[in-house]
Amino acid sequence: MRNVDKQDIWETRQFLLDCAEQFPRAQVRDYVKHLYQSEFGGEHLISDGESSLAYLKEEIEHLTERQKKKPYFFPLCGHFCRINLSSSKVISPEMINRLFVVSSRYVQKAAWFALEEKLKLFLELSREDPSLFPFTAEEIEAYLKEYKERGYQPVHHSEEYRQAYEPAYRVIRREYQDYLPLYAAIENCLREKGSVNVAIDGNSGAGKTALANLLTTLFDCNVFHADDFFLPLEKRTPERLQEVGGNMDRERFREEICEPVREKKPFAYRPFDCSVMQLGEEIKVEPKQINIFEGSYSMHPDLQEYYDVKVFLSVSPAEQSNRILERNGGFMLRRFLEEWIPKENTYFEGMKIREACDLVFP
């Protein structure tokens, strides 16, 4: 597989071997469909969001008992995974459809090339071990030749596969699969209160900002960053710096963000710019039903009353160091390890932040 990452080769190979074990009655076209979806998702199935939702609701209404008991997710070897419709026990059809529609917009430019390479590996595996699949390498080769001539169009599952495995799913981006309980919590809160404030705290490098950004792809929401409320020089007294969780200007965060959000009125604030150690340009905010508060110290006990859903993200020390090194470089990693991470850990432990959260990932 030329110019393809070794990890991709290993992952695709393992995926095909797993499928051979898990779906012994799958036909060539089913493997082609698996591989196609791993690169292109389900964008070919969407004409418009409303039609796809109507069809989805009808499909959920007619799920068999076997389909209802399936695990919520099935991984694919690429940027996508399948979300089985059994997940409708946890999240609404509207949420499943939203994940599906939004995911359809994220097809990589090199997807055609990657698909060709995966199909080649499929053929190579059948030649390496003729007993692996219930069809021959010659049958795969003939199918792929015709498939290429048709322009690598999406295909349907075989009747054998449908009868044996009763597929009922949608294809979504992989990064969405880890947060199903959070989507459910947001939906529940919106039904009960008409609005929801979500706090995301946790270890440095655990993905707090990434999760907040991910939520903006699914919901119309405001996002507020605790890093924009770094403690200014005039407040950095020895007494304040000795406080557990004293690094953040939580008083200004409470006054300029939390209170106006609670009052559901337009407001403006100025983020703190650490590069020049002063306030930056004013940001204007319009009220929205969903508000995300993310960053270290955003879950300080002085602020918890403003949140409906509290989330903690954790990461192992080794992975944390790797992420910070990649993101910030070696010099800043040392500062994180020697100064900021110990202060965060004291805050988490001393104020029982993890224990106060509704959801903890991973």
Phi, psi and omega in degrees: 000094187293141175056025177246137183303141181300325178298320177297319179298311181298316183295316180295316179301313181294323179299314180295321177294319178296319179297321179300324180281320186279329183235068185297342180262005178293143179260176181305314183298330179290321176294320178298319179296315176307309185290322176300312181296329181295339179250329186245356181062223182234030187297334181289348183268355188253115171267316171203158186298323183292317179295318180294326178291317180299316179294321180297315180299320179296320179294319179296323180298332185250022177297139174280167178299323179296317180295325181292337183266000182291151173301154186294329186230150171229119184286146171247168184266069180177215185275356186238166171215169175260136170254113180290151184287354170300338179295348178294351172288340185250313181240161185285160172304324179298322180288319177300315180296322178297316177300318181295310183294314180297320181296331183294347182272357189247057177267131182288149180298327183269017186298321181297317179297314181298320178298315179302317181294322179293321178295323176297318179295322175304313179294317180299318180298320180294329177285323179296319183223092183299342181271357187292318184244158180277031177207163186268165175298326179295322178293320177297313182300317180295319180295315183294327177297313179292322181298318178295320180296330178279357178086029178053047178285153177298150181235164176268160173295151176290158178297324178301317181294316181299315181294320185283324192237354176045060181296136176210095189204172166231160180257130181227166176294143182303321186295345179277343192287338186281349192240028180305315179299329179290317177300320180296317180296320178296315179299315181299317181292321178297321179295319186279322187243342183085355178204166180206135174248121184248126175256136178234109178240174178146185184300148170302135179080005182278346177105028182296310180294322179298319178294318177300316179295323178298319180295329179292339177281343182254331185230152171277103188215159170269145177235130179238132186255127177299330179298339178282358181234043175299144183295121182288165184304319184294342179259358185274061177279158178304322181295316182294319182291343176275346179293143171289123183076019184278356183292336185259143175279072186292334178296315179290323178299317180294313185288319188266341181242299189298313181295311178299324177296317179299322182280352178055049179229156177297148178204177178218153176211166179240117179290148178278130180260106184293336182292332180240359178056045174205170182290143180267199182292150181293139176246126179265141186231131173258145181299140175223160181292330183241128179230132181247127178245113186232149174130161177300135179081359178292343180258021176306141181308331178293344186246349189297334182296341184273354189252141176265324180232124184244126187238137175241130176252129179241159178208148180291153178305320181295313180292324177300313179297317180299316181293317180294320178299315181293323184278320190243348181089169186294319182298314181289329177301316179301320180292321176300311185294324186270334187236298192285319181294316176301322178293319178299314183296323176297320178295313181300314185284314184293326183254009176052047184294313180302317182293334182279352186273150177281326184226138178234127178235142352280000000 
